[in-house]
Amino acid sequence: MVMAQIYIDCGEYDAAFDELDYLLSLETYFTVNSLKLDRRWDDLRDLPRYQELLKKYPYNPETAVSSLN
């Protein structure tokens, strides 16, 4: 997640999206809901790939709860 933020700070949005896509695929504590709520991703919200990530990884509360146990 830190690398994605560094990429954003450097203006490397494609690399940031690649990193976020990878992180979301791992089924860890970082979920699409984190992507929606965390202010550090604000710079990405107006970009088309942001919407693609939201569609690719729809938020599932049951999965989010089970990953915390």
C-alpha positions in Angstrom: 0.0 0.0 0.0 2.9 2.3 0.7 4.3 1.8 -2.8 1.0 2.8 -4.3 1.0 6.0 -2.4 4.6 6.7 -3.4 3.6 6.2 -7.1 0.8 8.6 -6.6 3.1 11.2 -5.0 5.4 10.8 -8.1 2.5 11.1 -10.5 2.9 7.5 -11.7 -0.8 6.7 -11.6 -0.6 3.6 -13.8 2.0 2.0 -11.5 -0.2 3.0 -8.5 -3.2 1.3 -10.0 -1.1 -1.8 -10.8 -0.1 -2.0 -7.2 -3.6 -1.5 -5.9 -4.9 -4.1 -8.2 -2.3 -6.6 -6.9 -3.1 -5.7 -3.3 -6.9 -6.1 -3.8 -6.3 -9.6 -5.3 -4.6 -10.8 -2.2 -7.7 -10.8 0.0 -6.0 -9.0 2.9 -7.3 -6.3 5.2 -7.0 -3.9 2.3 -10.3 -4.0 0.5 -12.2 -2.0 -2.1 -14.0 -0.4 0.8 -10.6 0.9 2.1 -10.0 2.3 -1.4 -13.4 4.1 -1.3 -13.1 5.5 2.2 -9.4 6.4 2.6 -8.6 10.0 1.7 -5.1 9.1 0.5 -6.7 7.7 -2.7 -8.5 11.0 -3.5 -6.2 11.8 -6.4 -7.3 8.6 -8.2 -11.1 8.9 -7.9 -11.6 10.9 -11.1 -9.5 8.5 -13.2 -11.2 5.7 -15.3 -9.0 3.0 -13.8 -10.4 3.8 -10.3 -13.9 2.9 -11.5 -12.5 -0.3 -13.1 -11.0 -1.4 -9.8 -14.4 -0.8 -8.0 -16.1 -3.0 -10.6 -13.4 -5.7 -10.6 -13.5 -6.0 -6.8 -17.0 -5.4 -5.6 -17.3 -4.9 -1.9 -18.6 -8.0 -0.1 -19.2 -7.4 3.6 -19.1 -11.2 4.3 -15.7 -11.5 2.9 -14.4 -8.5 4.7 -15.7 -9.8 8.1 -14.2 -13.3 7.5 -10.8 -11.8 6.6 -10.7 -10.1 10.0 -11.1 -13.4 12.0 
